[in-house]
């Protein structure tokens, strides 16, 4: 069995970076080198640009929650709780929630799971994630 160790972040089907899952329920987003060196790259968010238009590339680990840009892509409130229950994850554990909803994010952004070898103490949780992945989860922003 494999676990989700990272999420490739795709914008218009071009890989722009990766969110890696770290020990202690932490995660970190890093830009892909090809994306950083592309002068004609699509803009992920203006929050990642400085006043001169250059990319702000200062990776920082976040505990339980994701970096604010990615956290804000996830649903909130009752819808988040409902989808987390359906996926078999806790609603505050945003990495797992993003992994489940990664093909149904707002805009042209997708989070595609990268798998690896599971750690012994996380196998039970990974089984839950694998079972949840078999169920299709979708949410719609229509009417919000």
Backbone bond lengths (Angstrom), bond angles and torsions (degrees), N, CA, C in turn:
res aa  C-N    CA-C-N  psi(-1)  N-CA   C-N-CA  omega(-1)  CA-C   N-CA-C  phi
1 X - - - 1.448 - - 1.518 108.56 -
2 X 1.331 117.71 145.95 1.452 120.78 179.31 1.516 109.80 -117.54
3 X 1.320 113.92 155.82 1.454 119.41 179.12 1.516 108.98 -115.12
4 X 1.310 115.87 161.98 1.451 121.06 177.16 1.525 107.25 -83.20
5 X 1.324 116.35 113.99 1.455 121.34 -178.10 1.524 111.90 -102.95
6 X 1.328 116.22 -17.03 1.454 120.36 -179.90 1.525 108.91 -161.76
7 X 1.305 115.02 163.31 1.462 121.91 175.62 1.523 107.76 -124.82
8 X 1.334 116.37 120.84 1.457 119.79 172.20 1.514 107.69 -76.65
9 X 1.317 116.54 131.18 1.455 121.80 -179.92 1.523 107.95 -99.47
10 X 1.314 115.13 119.05 1.464 122.19 -177.48 1.522 109.82 -113.27
11 X 1.317 115.84 133.68 1.459 122.09 174.93 1.519 106.21 -121.63
12 X 1.323 116.53 117.46 1.474 121.61 -173.77 1.528 110.25 53.56
13 X 1.321 117.52 41.28 1.462 125.18 178.98 1.533 114.62 64.35
14 X 1.322 117.82 16.09 1.460 122.57 173.28 1.523 107.77 -108.46
15 X 1.329 115.92 128.15 1.465 119.58 -179.91 1.521 109.76 -69.85
16 X 1.331 115.84 122.46 1.464 119.35 179.99 1.521 112.00 -109.48
17 X 1.314 117.18 -16.99 1.455 119.20 -179.70 1.509 111.62 177.85
18 X 1.326 114.79 -168.51 1.459 120.67 -177.05 1.525 109.62 -147.73
19 X 1.326 115.21 139.41 1.459 121.17 170.25 1.518 105.99 -102.56
20 X 1.319 115.90 115.72 1.460 121.23 -179.04 1.519 109.56 -98.13
21 X 1.319 114.56 139.58 1.468 121.56 175.89 1.520 107.69 -87.51
22 X 1.326 116.37 125.82 1.457 122.58 -178.43 1.527 110.01 -109.33
23 X 1.328 116.04 168.55 1.464 120.68 175.43 1.527 110.02 -59.99
24 X 1.319 115.67 153.11 1.461 120.63 176.33 1.507 114.10 73.85
25 X 1.345 117.38 27.40 1.462 122.62 177.54 1.532 111.90 59.69
26 X 1.324 116.09 37.52 1.453 121.45 176.53 1.523 109.05 -108.13
27 X 1.314 115.26 161.06 1.460 120.73 177.03 1.523 108.79 -145.09
28 X 1.342 114.58 157.37 1.464 120.12 179.40 1.523 108.66 -144.16
29 X 1.321 116.41 137.44 1.464 122.21 176.95 1.523 108.84 -101.81
30 X 1.336 115.95 132.51 1.462 121.60 174.71 1.527 109.25 -131.37
31 X 1.315 115.25 141.06 1.455 120.53 176.80 1.519 110.18 -75.25
32 X 1.314 116.30 147.84 1.452 123.31 174.57 1.531 108.43 -74.12
33 X 1.327 117.47 139.17 1.469 121.42 -179.00 1.527 112.15 -58.91
34 X 1.327 117.06 -39.79 1.470 119.81 178.98 1.522 110.93 -61.85
35 X 1.320 117.13 -38.83 1.462 121.71 177.84 1.530 110.40 -64.84
36 X 1.325 116.32 -44.64 1.467 120.40 -178.65 1.528 112.54 -63.08
37 X 1.341 116.94 -33.67 1.457 120.72 -176.24 1.532 113.66 -91.87
38 X 1.314 117.18 -1.01 1.463 121.58 179.86 1.529 109.46 -86.77
39 X 1.322 116.72 114.86 1.466 120.37 -179.44 1.527 112.47 -70.00
40 X 1.318 117.26 -19.22 1.467 121.71 -178.34 1.529 111.40 -109.04
41 X 1.318 116.88 28.18 1.463 121.14 -177.06 1.536 110.72 -68.50
42 X 1.334 115.70 146.02 1.461 119.31 173.80 1.532 109.06 -71.96
43 X 1.321 116.36 151.76 1.454 121.26 -178.30 1.519 110.26 -84.64
44 X 1.314 116.10 123.60 1.463 120.76 175.39 1.516 109.26 -72.39
45 X 1.315 116.32 -52.48 1.459 122.48 179.58 1.513 108.33 -162.32
46 X 1.311 116.94 146.47 1.460 119.88 176.59 1.521 111.19 -67.06
47 X 1.312 117.10 -17.60 1.463 121.24 177.11 1.529 111.19 -64.76
48 X 1.323 117.55 -20.08 1.461 122.06 178.95 1.522 112.57 -96.53
49 X 1.333 117.82 11.89 1.463 121.03 179.03 1.529 108.96 -118.48
50 X 1.344 114.98 143.93 1.458 118.49 175.59 1.529 109.34 -87.40
51 X 1.316 117.13 -173.92 1.468 121.00 -175.39 1.525 113.17 -66.33
52 X 1.340 117.51 -15.96 1.458 121.38 179.29 1.527 112.37 -101.76
53 X 1.313 117.49 2.33 1.457 121.99 178.20 1.515 114.64 90.52
54 X 1.329 117.73 2.04 1.465 121.25 178.44 1.531 109.89 -80.72
55 X 1.329 115.50 150.75 1.466 120.91 179.84 1.529 110.45 -68.29
56 X 1.311 116.02 133.44 1.459 121.83 171.50 1.519 106.19 -88.52
57 X 1.303 116.20 109.39 1.461 121.55 -175.88 1.529 109.02 -117.84
58 X 1.313 115.50 78.94 1.462 122.51 -179.66 1.527 108.70 -126.68
59 X 1.344 117.22 78.78 1.468 119.83 -178.06 1.522 112.25 -57.29
60 X 1.332 114.41 140.06 1.461 121.08 179.98 1.521 108.27 -144.07
61 X 1.319 116.40 135.77 1.464 120.84 179.16 1.527 110.05 -78.81
62 X 1.325 115.34 143.83 1.461 122.69 177.84 1.521 108.67 -122.59
63 X 1.303 116.47 140.99 1.463 123.14 -178.97 1.529 110.18 -92.11
64 X 1.302 117.91 127.50 1.471 127.13 175.91 1.528 112.52 62.72
65 X 1.304 117.99 -51.11 1.462 122.20 178.20 1.527 109.49 -88.14
66 X 1.295 116.75 166.44 1.457 122.27 176.61 1.520 110.38 -93.94
67 X 1.316 115.46 170.32 1.460 120.72 171.95 1.535 107.66 -53.01
68 X 1.342 118.34 142.63 1.475 120.64 -172.83 1.524 115.91 -49.22
69 X 1.340 119.39 -41.44 1.462 120.41 179.91 1.521 111.12 -56.70
70 X 1.335 117.12 -46.74 1.459 121.24 -177.34 1.525 111.47 -75.84
71 X 1.303 117.07 -34.14 1.458 121.32 176.87 1.529 110.61 -60.79
72 X 1.327 115.67 -38.50 1.462 120.48 -178.82 1.527 113.63 -73.22
73 X 1.321 117.85 -10.37 1.469 120.76 175.07 1.522 112.01 -78.26
74 X 1.321 116.59 -19.89 1.465 121.51 -176.35 1.522 110.68 -83.63
75 X 1.330 116.51 151.10 1.460 119.26 177.33 1.522 110.61 -65.75
76 X 1.311 115.58 164.47 1.463 121.13 -178.76 1.515 110.47 -121.05
77 X 1.328 115.08 168.55 1.451 122.79 171.24 1.516 114.61 61.15
78 X 1.321 114.43 -135.24 1.463 121.96 -174.84 1.526 111.53 -63.75
79 X 1.327 117.53 -37.88 1.464 120.67 179.86 1.526 110.23 -64.37
80 X 1.321 117.40 -40.88 1.464 120.51 177.65 1.525 110.19 -63.07
81 X 1.312 116.89 -46.05 1.466 121.07 179.53 1.529 111.00 -60.29
82 X 1.328 116.40 -43.07 1.461 121.12 179.97 1.531 111.17 -62.31
83 X 1.346 116.65 -49.06 1.460 120.30 -178.84 1.524 111.85 -66.74
84 X 1.317 117.79 -36.05 1.466 120.80 177.49 1.526 110.18 -64.95
85 X 1.322 116.82 -42.28 1.481 120.17 177.08 1.521 110.24 -61.32
86 X 1.332 117.38 -44.81 1.471 121.13 179.24 1.518 111.88 -62.40
87 X 1.349 116.56 -33.91 1.463 120.86 -179.26 1.518 112.03 -84.83
88 X 1.322 116.99 -12.02 1.458 120.53 -179.49 1.521 113.63 75.91
89 X 1.338 117.03 29.67 1.460 121.68 178.08 1.526 109.26 -126.68
90 X 1.315 115.42 162.66 1.467 119.94 175.88 1.520 108.67 -78.55
91 X 1.317 117.17 139.76 1.466 120.74 -175.33 1.516 113.39 -66.17
92 X 1.327 118.62 -20.25 1.470 120.40 179.10 1.522 112.06 -83.02
93 X 1.322 117.70 -14.15 1.471 122.10 -179.32 1.525 108.54 -89.06
94 X 1.305 114.42 85.61 1.452 120.85 -168.56 1.525 114.29 -70.83
95 X 1.313 119.18 -29.22 1.466 119.73 178.44 1.523 110.02 -59.16
96 X 1.337 116.46 -48.30 1.460 120.21 -179.38 1.533 111.22 -65.52
97 X 1.316 116.51 -38.07 1.462 119.92 179.66 1.526 110.54 -66.53
98 X 1.332 117.09 -42.48 1.465 120.10 177.15 1.526 110.68 -63.72
99 X 1.325 116.78 -37.23 1.464 120.34 178.41 1.525 110.57 -62.02
100 X 1.317 117.35 -37.04 1.467 120.94 -179.63 1.524 112.58 -76.18
101 X 1.330 116.90 -33.47 1.464 121.00 -175.00 1.525 112.93 -102.62
102 X 1.325 117.46 7.45 1.456 122.45 -171.89 1.506 117.22 -58.86
103 X 1.322 118.58 -23.68 1.468 120.59 178.24 1.523 112.28 -90.87
104 X 1.322 116.95 0.81 1.461 120.62 -176.53 1.525 110.42 -133.07
105 X 1.315 116.08 50.07 1.459 121.38 -179.94 1.527 110.39 -96.81
106 X 1.325 117.22 159.10 1.466 119.54 177.47 1.529 111.46 -62.50
107 X 1.306 116.58 146.46 1.455 121.57 176.76 1.509 112.85 73.40
108 X 1.315 115.49 -154.47 1.462 122.39 -176.17 1.517 111.92 -97.32
109 X 1.316 116.94 25.55 1.457 122.31 -176.60 1.522 110.76 -100.88
110 X 1.340 115.61 139.11 1.461 121.36 175.66 1.523 109.04 -135.97
111 X 1.318 116.06 148.64 1.465 122.75 175.09 1.520 106.61 -118.43
112 X 1.336 116.74 110.23 1.457 122.90 -173.81 1.533 109.20 -104.83
113 X 1.330 118.12 123.01 1.463 121.04 -177.89 1.534 113.57 -63.52
114 X 1.325 114.63 138.90 1.465 124.15 171.93 1.520 104.53 -111.90
115 X 1.320 117.66 126.65 1.462 119.97 -174.34 1.512 112.08 -105.00
116 X 1.343 114.57 161.17 1.459 121.42 179.14 1.513 110.18 -153.08
117 X 1.319 116.98 -165.69 1.452 122.69 179.93 1.516 109.59 -82.92
118 X 1.342 119.38 130.84 1.459 120.83 -177.27 1.526 112.26 -71.21
119 X 1.332 114.36 149.62 1.450 121.00 172.13 1.522 108.38 -83.59
120 X 1.321 118.30 147.13 1.476 122.65 -173.74 1.513 112.68 -55.82
121 X 1.331 119.34 -44.59 1.459 121.42 -175.33 1.520 113.55 -76.86
122 X 1.346 117.81 -6.58 1.457 120.35 -178.84 1.526 112.58 -111.19
123 X 1.332 118.67 6.54 1.459 120.67 -175.74 1.520 112.65 -63.54
124 X 1.331 117.97 -37.83 1.466 120.31 179.83 1.521 110.28 -64.22
125 X 1.333 117.09 -43.52 1.459 120.64 178.59 1.523 110.48 -65.40
126 X 1.332 117.10 -39.67 1.450 121.12 179.66 1.519 111.97 -63.88
127 X 1.327 116.95 -36.13 1.463 120.46 176.53 1.520 109.50 -62.75
128 X 1.333 116.35 -41.62 1.456 120.88 177.14 1.523 110.03 -61.00
129 X 1.334 117.15 -44.29 1.457 120.63 178.78 1.524 111.78 -63.85
130 X 1.323 116.73 -40.39 1.464 120.52 179.28 1.525 110.46 -64.24
131 X 1.330 116.73 -42.54 1.457 120.13 177.66 1.526 110.48 -64.04
132 X 1.328 115.83 -41.21 1.456 120.03 -179.14 1.520 111.48 -67.23
133 X 1.321 117.43 -32.82 1.463 121.12 -178.96 1.524 111.61 -64.74
134 X 1.324 116.30 -23.37 1.464 120.03 179.36 1.526 111.15 -70.84
135 X 1.335 115.39 -23.13 1.458 120.31 178.19 1.519 109.00 -91.50
136 X 1.298 116.90 132.50 1.450 120.21 180.00 1.524 108.62 -80.92
137 X 1.327 115.61 126.98 1.457 120.87 177.84 1.513 108.46 -113.33
138 X 1.280 115.36 131.14 1.459 121.53 177.88 1.516 108.54 -138.89
139 X 1.314 115.49 145.89 1.457 119.99 171.36 1.499 107.71 -137.13
140 X 1.303 116.40 154.84 1.443 120.62 -177.43 1.519 109.18 -124.90
141 X 1.314 115.71 140.65 1.459 120.41 176.68 1.520 110.62 -90.98
142 X 1.312 117.60 0.86 1.462 120.98 -179.51 1.525 109.69 -61.96
143 X 1.290 116.36 134.51 1.452 120.86 177.27 1.504 113.91 84.88
144 X 1.334 118.04 0.01 1.468 120.09 179.92 1.505 108.88 -79.24
